[in-house]
Amino acid sequence: MPRRIRKWKSKSTRQVESTMAGPNFFQRLPLEVISEVVSFLDLESASNLRLTSREVAANVASAPAFLAYFHCKTISLVTVVQLRQFGPMTQPGRCGRAVRHLTLISGNSARCAEWETEAIELLRVAMENIMSSGKRGEGSGSGSPPQPLFAITLTKRKQEKSPESKNWENIWNGAAQAFRITAQAFYRSKLPLEALDVFGQPQWCSLDCGVFASTTNNLVTTPSSMHHWQLKRLSLSLSHHVTGDREDENREGLAAGRQHTQTFCDFVGLVCSSLEDLDLRWYKAHRGDTDALTDALREEQLLFDRLGSRQFDFPRLKTCSLRGFFTTGDFLFSFLKHCPALESLMLKEIHLGAGSFRSIFDHAVDTVKYLHFEDLYEDNWKMLYFNAPGKPNFPVGAPRHRPNNITRVGAAEVRSKPVRYSFRTGDIIGSPDYHRWIRRRAAMYGPPSLWNYPLWR
């Protein structure tokens, strides 16, 4: 009978196998090893691993791959309930300290003034907890003590249908409250901010420029309070202020409007040197053709003119989107000339009261790698039709009209030929496309009185 040969194992090998077979194996692993293991697990598996022991749970919770699952958090400001729940989650050892992008959803009215002060304090404490976690290096791994850079997005709840036009001021009041809560909490916590989105994308919503001015006044009057800012991305939608008594000179006079536009320009001037991505949208809250605009409202509508006249330099700006503004060719061209690093340019719903887009288009063709122009106007209301493949937004009387938008991607395509355009030669024909286009414009750029523009029947 052949003799069985036993495979020899060293003493150290037997000790390793014994350790791996024991219940304390994961507890003995260095933090770096556990972090590497967690990087291969999904959230459910990583959560199950935390059940092994308290020591393992603590190590898993500090692994960057595990914390990445908690980088984004959405909180509704319709009530204060979710803020009350969020605060304890940012205490030491809790996953809420990993949040790096906070999205706050505004309500449809400022019904909650009684808890606005409480909301500011709750959010401030949460932000300070998050900032302190970065100072201590929690979840950063050994040898890397980065200070967390934060992103804040303000938006409204999504809607499939247009809200009632008569309710627009309630929506604006809710947006104003959300901005005040966020801005005050951020101002007091001094959290390093990398990206800020203030109602830049949602339909049927914008921020009253008077509220923006009054809320950010502390920042622009004491620039030292912004030393902790590291703002690289800014998306901001502003509108006319919500009017009250139009006979009130303090609210509706020219001085009030100028204070609003000046504060906005001062704010941009404080952050322009670090910006890499800028998205600005103007929302027309009042119809100038039917409402008698006050001096303040007329001044506010010249917001981009005031910005262009300040001639701020944007040395790092690579991506720029301008939407909904009423300005002139000279101011727009001057603004773009101060963006030497610009690579991507989007212009949508821009109305030039004087001048043309010719020099602007030529400048863009010579400098950027991506361009998108859509629904542009000269002499305020003469829509441009681009010499490019495609169809217009809606039918007009004369045949063979070109599209109202043009997109070029890549330096070679952008520089291939000039951007050429013409104007409409026939009358607009009533059609479903035309009515849908009016409603789309009103949703993104106002006025609210056209939100419920009748659909074609």
C-alpha positions as CSV (number, residue, x, y, z in Angstrom):
1,M,0.0,0.0,0.0
2,P,1.5,3.3,-1.1
3,R,2.5,5.7,1.7
4,R,0.5,8.9,1.8
5,I,2.7,11.9,1.6
6,R,1.7,14.8,3.8
7,K,2.2,18.3,2.5
8,W,4.5,20.2,4.8
9,K,3.4,23.6,6.0
10,S,5.5,26.1,7.9
11,K,4.5,27.3,11.3
12,S,3.8,30.8,10.0
13,T,1.5,29.4,7.3
14,R,-0.5,27.5,9.8
15,Q,-0.8,30.6,12.0
16,V,-2.2,32.6,9.1
17,E,-4.7,30.0,8.2
18,S,-5.8,29.7,11.8
19,T,-6.3,33.5,11.9
20,M,-8.3,33.6,8.7
21,A,-10.6,30.9,9.9
22,G,-11.3,32.7,13.1
23,P,-14.1,35.2,13.7
24,N,-11.7,38.1,14.3
25,F,-10.1,38.0,10.9
26,F,-11.6,41.3,9.6
27,Q,-10.9,43.0,12.9
28,R,-7.2,42.3,12.5
29,L,-7.0,43.7,9.0
30,P,-5.4,47.2,8.6
31,L,-7.7,50.0,7.6
32,E,-6.1,50.3,4.2
33,V,-6.9,46.6,3.4
34,I,-10.5,47.0,4.4
35,S,-10.8,50.1,2.3
36,E,-9.5,48.2,-0.7
37,V,-12.0,45.3,0.0
38,V,-14.9,47.7,0.3
39,S,-14.0,49.2,-3.1
40,F,-15.1,45.9,-4.7
41,L,-18.4,45.7,-2.9
42,D,-21.8,47.2,-3.7
43,L,-23.6,49.1,-1.0
44,E,-25.6,46.1,0.3
45,S,-22.5,43.9,0.6
46,A,-20.6,46.6,2.3
47,S,-23.5,47.1,4.8
48,N,-23.5,43.4,5.5
49,L,-19.8,43.5,6.2
50,R,-20.4,46.1,8.8
51,L,-22.5,43.6,10.8
52,T,-19.3,41.5,11.5
53,S,-18.4,43.6,14.5
54,R,-18.2,47.2,15.8
55,E,-14.6,47.5,14.9
56,V,-15.2,46.4,11.3
57,A,-18.3,48.6,11.1
58,A,-16.2,51.6,12.0
59,N,-13.5,50.7,9.5
60,V,-15.9,50.1,6.7
61,A,-17.7,53.4,7.5
62,S,-14.5,55.3,7.1
63,A,-13.6,53.7,3.7
64,P,-13.8,56.2,0.8
65,A,-15.6,53.7,-1.4
66,F,-18.4,53.3,1.2
67,L,-18.7,57.0,2.0
68,A,-19.1,57.7,-1.8
69,Y,-22.5,56.2,-1.6
70,F,-23.5,59.1,0.7
71,H,-22.0,62.0,-1.2
72,C,-25.3,63.3,-2.5
73,K,-28.3,64.2,-0.3
74,T,-31.7,65.7,-1.2
75,I,-33.7,67.5,1.4
76,S,-37.2,69.0,1.0
77,L,-37.8,72.4,2.5
78,V,-41.6,72.2,2.2
79,T,-41.4,71.4,6.0
80,V,-38.6,71.4,8.5
81,V,-38.9,67.6,9.2
82,Q,-36.2,66.4,6.9
83,L,-33.7,69.0,8.1
84,R,-34.4,67.8,11.7
85,Q,-33.6,64.3,10.6
86,F,-30.5,65.3,8.6
87,G,-28.7,67.0,11.5
88,P,-28.1,63.9,13.7
89,M,-26.8,62.1,10.6
90,T,-23.9,64.5,10.4
91,Q,-22.6,63.8,13.9
92,P,-19.3,61.9,14.4
93,G,-19.4,58.3,13.2
94,R,-22.5,58.9,11.0
95,C,-22.6,58.6,7.3
96,G,-24.2,62.0,6.8
97,R,-20.7,63.5,7.4
98,A,-19.8,62.2,3.9
99,V,-22.3,64.5,2.1
100,R,-20.6,66.6,-0.5
101,H,-23.5,67.6,-2.7
102,L,-26.6,68.9,-1.0
103,T,-29.8,69.4,-3.0
104,L,-32.6,71.5,-1.4
105,I,-36.1,71.5,-2.8
106,S,-38.2,74.6,-2.3
107,G,-41.9,74.6,-1.5
108,N,-44.6,76.4,-3.5
109,S,-45.1,79.1,-0.9
110,A,-43.4,80.6,2.1
111,R,-46.0,79.2,4.6
112,C,-43.2,78.2,7.0
113,A,-41.8,81.6,8.2
114,E,-42.3,80.4,11.8
115,W,-39.6,77.7,11.4
116,E,-37.2,79.5,9.0
117,T,-34.9,80.5,11.8
118,E,-34.8,77.0,13.1
119,A,-34.1,75.7,9.6
120,I,-31.1,78.0,9.2
121,E,-29.7,76.8,12.5
122,L,-30.2,73.1,11.7
123,L,-28.5,73.5,8.3
124,R,-25.7,75.5,9.7
125,V,-24.9,72.9,12.4
126,A,-25.0,70.1,9.7
127,M,-22.7,72.1,7.5
128,E,-20.2,72.7,10.3
129,N,-20.3,69.0,11.2
130,I,-19.5,68.1,7.6
131,M,-16.7,70.6,7.5
132,S,-15.2,69.3,10.7
133,S,-15.1,65.8,9.3
134,G,-12.9,67.0,6.5
135,K,-10.6,68.7,8.9
136,R,-10.1,65.5,10.9
137,G,-9.6,63.5,7.7
138,E,-12.5,61.2,8.3
139,G,-12.9,58.8,5.4
140,S,-9.9,60.2,3.6
141,G,-7.5,57.3,4.3
142,S,-4.2,57.7,6.0
143,G,-1.9,60.5,4.9
144,S,-4.5,62.5,3.1
145,P,-6.2,65.3,5.0
146,P,-8.3,67.1,2.4
147,Q,-10.8,69.8,3.2
148,P,-14.1,68.8,1.6
149,L,-15.3,71.0,-1.2
150,F,-19.1,71.4,-1.2
151,A,-21.8,71.7,-3.9
152,I,-25.2,73.1,-3.2
153,T,-28.2,72.9,-5.6
154,L,-31.5,74.8,-5.1
155,T,-34.4,73.6,-7.2
156,K,-38.1,73.0,-7.0
157,R,-40.1,69.8,-7.1
158,K,-40.6,68.4,-10.6
159,Q,-43.9,69.0,-12.3
160,E,-45.2,67.4,-15.5
161,K,-47.8,70.1,-16.2
162,S,-47.7,73.9,-16.1
163,P,-48.7,75.4,-12.7
164,E,-51.5,77.9,-12.7
165,S,-50.2,81.4,-13.7
166,K,-52.1,82.9,-10.8
167,N,-49.9,81.0,-8.3
168,W,-46.5,82.2,-9.6
169,E,-45.8,84.5,-6.7
170,N,-46.3,81.6,-4.3
171,I,-43.6,79.7,-6.1
172,W,-41.3,82.7,-6.1
173,N,-41.9,83.2,-2.3
174,G,-41.0,79.5,-1.7
175,A,-37.8,79.9,-3.8
176,A,-36.9,83.0,-1.8
177,Q,-37.3,81.2,1.5
178,A,-35.2,78.3,0.4
179,F,-32.4,80.7,-0.8
180,R,-32.5,82.6,2.5
181,I,-32.2,79.5,4.6
182,T,-29.4,78.1,2.5
183,A,-27.4,81.3,2.1
184,Q,-27.6,82.2,5.8
185,A,-26.6,78.7,6.9
186,F,-23.7,78.7,4.5
187,Y,-22.6,82.2,5.4
188,R,-22.4,81.3,9.1
189,S,-20.8,77.8,8.7
190,K,-18.1,79.1,6.3
191,L,-18.1,75.8,4.4
192,P,-15.8,75.8,1.4
193,L,-18.1,76.0,-1.6
194,E,-17.0,74.7,-5.0
195,A,-20.3,74.6,-6.9
196,L,-23.5,76.6,-6.5
197,D,-26.7,76.1,-8.5
198,V,-29.6,78.5,-7.6
199,F,-32.7,77.5,-9.6
200,G,-30.6,77.4,-12.8
201,Q,-32.4,74.5,-14.4
202,P,-36.1,74.1,-13.2
203,Q,-39.0,75.3,-15.3
204,W,-41.6,77.7,-13.9
205,C,-39.3,79.0,-11.2
206,S,-36.6,81.6,-10.6
207,L,-35.2,83.7,-7.8
208,D,-36.4,87.3,-7.2
209,C,-33.3,89.5,-7.8
210,G,-34.3,91.7,-4.9
211,V,-34.2,88.7,-2.6
212,F,-30.8,87.8,-4.0
213,A,-29.5,91.3,-3.4
214,S,-30.8,91.6,0.2
215,T,-29.6,88.1,1.1
216,T,-26.1,88.4,-0.4
217,N,-25.5,91.9,0.8
218,N,-23.3,90.8,3.7
219,L,-21.1,88.9,1.3
220,V,-20.5,91.7,-1.1
221,T,-20.0,94.4,1.6
222,T,-17.5,92.3,3.5
223,P,-15.4,90.4,0.9
224,S,-13.2,88.9,3.6
225,S,-16.2,86.7,4.6
226,M,-15.7,84.9,1.3
227,H,-12.1,83.9,1.8
228,H,-13.1,80.3,2.3
229,W,-15.0,80.2,-1.1
230,Q,-13.4,78.2,-3.9
231,L,-16.3,78.6,-6.4
232,K,-15.6,77.0,-9.7
233,R,-19.2,76.4,-11.0
234,L,-22.1,78.8,-10.7
235,S,-25.6,78.4,-12.2
236,L,-28.0,81.2,-11.3
237,S,-31.5,82.1,-12.5
238,L,-32.7,85.6,-11.5
239,S,-36.0,87.4,-12.3
240,H,-37.7,90.7,-11.8
241,H,-38.6,91.2,-8.1
242,V,-42.1,90.3,-6.9
243,T,-43.9,93.6,-6.9
244,G,-46.1,94.8,-4.1
245,D,-47.5,98.3,-4.0
246,R,-46.3,99.8,-7.3
247,E,-46.7,103.3,-5.8
248,D,-44.0,102.4,-3.2
249,E,-41.0,104.4,-4.3
250,N,-38.7,102.5,-2.0
251,R,-39.5,99.2,-3.8
252,E,-40.3,100.4,-7.3
253,G,-38.0,103.4,-7.8
254,L,-34.9,103.4,-10.0
255,A,-32.6,103.4,-6.9
256,A,-34.1,100.1,-5.7
257,G,-33.5,98.5,-9.1
258,R,-30.0,99.8,-9.3
259,Q,-29.2,98.3,-5.8
260,H,-30.4,94.9,-7.1
261,T,-28.3,95.0,-10.3
262,Q,-25.2,96.4,-8.5
263,T,-25.3,93.8,-5.8
264,F,-25.5,91.0,-8.4
265,C,-22.5,92.5,-10.3
266,D,-20.5,92.9,-7.1
267,F,-21.2,89.3,-6.3
268,V,-20.0,88.1,-9.7
269,G,-16.9,90.3,-9.3
270,L,-15.9,88.5,-6.1
271,V,-16.1,85.1,-7.7
272,C,-15.1,85.7,-11.4
273,S,-11.4,85.0,-10.9
274,S,-12.0,81.3,-9.9
275,L,-15.0,80.4,-12.1
276,E,-14.6,77.7,-14.6
277,D,-18.3,77.1,-15.5
278,L,-20.9,79.9,-15.5
279,D,-24.6,79.5,-16.3
280,L,-26.8,82.6,-16.0
281,R,-30.5,82.8,-16.8
282,W,-32.8,85.8,-16.8
283,Y,-36.5,85.0,-16.1
284,K,-39.0,87.7,-17.2
285,A,-41.6,87.8,-14.5
286,H,-43.5,90.7,-15.9
287,R,-44.6,91.3,-19.5
288,G,-43.3,94.7,-20.6
289,D,-45.8,94.8,-23.5
290,T,-48.9,94.6,-21.3
291,D,-47.7,95.6,-17.8
292,A,-46.5,99.1,-17.1
293,L,-43.0,98.3,-15.8
294,T,-41.8,100.4,-12.9
295,D,-38.4,102.0,-13.0
296,A,-37.0,99.3,-10.8
297,L,-38.3,96.5,-13.1
298,R,-36.9,98.2,-16.2
299,E,-33.5,98.6,-14.5
300,E,-33.5,94.9,-13.4
301,Q,-34.2,93.8,-17.0
302,L,-30.9,95.5,-17.9
303,L,-29.0,93.1,-15.6
304,F,-26.6,91.8,-18.2
305,D,-25.9,95.4,-19.5
306,R,-24.8,96.3,-16.0
307,L,-22.6,93.1,-15.8
308,G,-21.0,93.8,-19.2
309,S,-20.2,97.4,-18.3
310,R,-18.2,96.3,-15.3
311,Q,-15.7,94.4,-17.6
312,F,-14.8,91.7,-15.1
313,D,-12.0,89.3,-16.1
314,F,-12.8,85.6,-16.1
315,P,-9.3,84.1,-16.6
316,R,-10.3,80.5,-15.9
317,L,-13.8,80.4,-17.4
318,K,-14.1,77.4,-19.9
319,T,-17.8,76.9,-20.1
320,C,-20.4,79.7,-20.4
321,S,-24.2,79.6,-20.9
322,L,-26.2,82.8,-21.1
323,R,-30.0,82.5,-21.4
324,G,-33.0,84.9,-21.5
325,F,-31.1,88.2,-21.3
326,F,-32.0,91.5,-22.9
327,T,-28.8,93.3,-23.8
328,T,-26.8,94.8,-26.7
329,G,-24.2,93.5,-29.1
330,D,-21.5,95.7,-27.6
331,F,-22.1,94.5,-24.0
332,L,-22.3,90.8,-25.0
333,F,-19.1,91.1,-27.1
334,S,-17.3,92.9,-24.3
335,F,-18.2,90.2,-21.8
336,L,-17.0,87.4,-24.1
337,K,-13.7,89.2,-24.8
338,H,-12.9,89.0,-21.1
339,C,-13.1,85.2,-21.1
340,P,-9.7,84.2,-22.8
341,A,-9.9,80.5,-21.8
342,L,-13.5,80.0,-23.1
343,E,-14.0,76.6,-24.8
344,S,-17.8,76.1,-24.7
345,L,-20.4,78.8,-25.4
346,M,-24.2,78.5,-25.3
347,L,-26.5,81.4,-26.1
348,K,-30.3,80.9,-25.8
349,E,-33.2,83.3,-25.9
350,I,-30.9,86.4,-26.1
351,H,-32.5,89.6,-27.3
352,L,-30.2,92.4,-28.6
353,G,-31.9,95.8,-28.5
354,A,-29.0,97.3,-30.4
355,G,-26.1,95.9,-32.5
356,S,-25.9,92.4,-34.1
357,F,-24.6,88.9,-33.4
358,R,-22.1,89.1,-36.3
359,S,-19.0,90.0,-34.3
360,I,-20.1,87.7,-31.5
361,F,-20.4,84.7,-33.8
362,D,-17.1,85.5,-35.5
363,H,-15.3,85.7,-32.1
364,A,-16.8,82.4,-31.0
365,V,-15.8,80.6,-34.2
366,D,-12.2,81.8,-33.6
367,T,-12.0,80.7,-29.9
368,V,-14.4,78.0,-28.7
369,K,-14.5,74.2,-29.3
370,Y,-18.3,73.9,-28.8
371,L,-21.1,76.3,-29.6
372,H,-24.9,76.2,-29.4
373,F,-27.0,79.1,-30.4
374,E,-30.8,78.9,-30.1
375,D,-33.7,81.4,-30.3
376,L,-31.7,84.6,-30.7
377,Y,-33.1,88.0,-31.7
378,E,-31.9,91.2,-33.1
379,D,-33.8,94.5,-32.7
380,N,-35.3,92.7,-29.7
381,W,-37.8,90.5,-31.6
382,K,-36.3,89.7,-35.1
383,M,-35.6,85.9,-34.7
384,L,-32.5,84.5,-36.4
385,Y,-32.7,81.6,-38.8
386,F,-29.3,79.8,-39.2
387,N,-27.9,78.5,-42.5
388,A,-27.7,74.9,-41.3
389,P,-29.6,71.7,-41.7
390,G,-32.8,71.4,-39.9
391,K,-36.3,72.9,-39.5
392,P,-37.5,76.1,-37.7
393,N,-39.4,75.9,-34.3
394,F,-42.7,76.5,-36.1
395,P,-43.9,77.1,-39.6
396,V,-43.9,80.5,-41.2
397,G,-45.5,81.8,-44.4
398,A,-42.5,81.8,-46.6
399,P,-41.1,78.4,-47.6
400,R,-37.7,76.9,-47.0
401,H,-36.9,78.6,-43.7
402,R,-33.8,77.3,-41.8
403,P,-33.6,76.2,-38.2
404,N,-33.6,78.6,-35.2
405,N,-30.6,76.8,-33.6
406,I,-27.2,75.7,-34.6
407,T,-24.7,73.4,-32.8
408,R,-21.0,72.7,-33.6
409,V,-18.8,70.3,-31.8
410,G,-15.1,70.2,-32.0
411,A,-12.6,72.8,-32.9
412,A,-12.4,71.7,-36.6
413,E,-16.2,71.9,-37.1
414,V,-16.5,75.1,-35.2
415,R,-13.8,76.8,-37.3
416,S,-14.9,75.2,-40.6
417,K,-17.0,78.2,-41.7
418,P,-18.6,81.4,-40.4
419,V,-22.0,81.2,-38.6
420,R,-24.5,82.7,-41.1
421,Y,-28.1,83.6,-40.5
422,S,-31.1,85.4,-41.9
423,F,-34.4,86.7,-40.8
424,R,-38.0,85.6,-41.3
425,T,-39.6,86.8,-44.5
426,G,-43.2,85.5,-44.0
427,D,-45.8,85.7,-41.3
428,I,-46.0,83.2,-38.5
429,I,-48.6,80.6,-39.1
430,G,-50.7,79.5,-36.2
431,S,-50.0,75.8,-35.5
432,P,-49.6,73.3,-32.6
433,D,-45.8,73.7,-32.9
434,Y,-46.1,77.5,-32.4
435,H,-48.3,77.2,-29.4
436,R,-46.1,74.5,-27.8
437,W,-43.0,76.7,-28.5
438,I,-44.7,79.6,-26.6
439,R,-45.4,77.5,-23.6
440,R,-41.8,76.1,-23.6
441,R,-40.4,79.6,-23.7
442,A,-42.7,80.8,-20.9
443,A,-41.7,77.8,-18.7
444,M,-38.0,78.6,-19.0
445,Y,-37.9,82.4,-19.5
446,G,-41.3,83.7,-18.6
447,P,-43.5,85.5,-18.2
448,P,-45.8,83.4,-15.9
449,S,-48.8,84.9,-17.6
450,L,-48.1,82.6,-20.6
451,W,-47.6,79.4,-18.6
452,N,-51.1,78.3,-19.5
453,Y,-51.1,79.6,-23.1
454,P,-53.8,77.7,-24.9
455,L,-52.8,74.7,-26.8
456,W,-53.8,74.3,-30.5
457,R,-57.2,72.7,-31.0
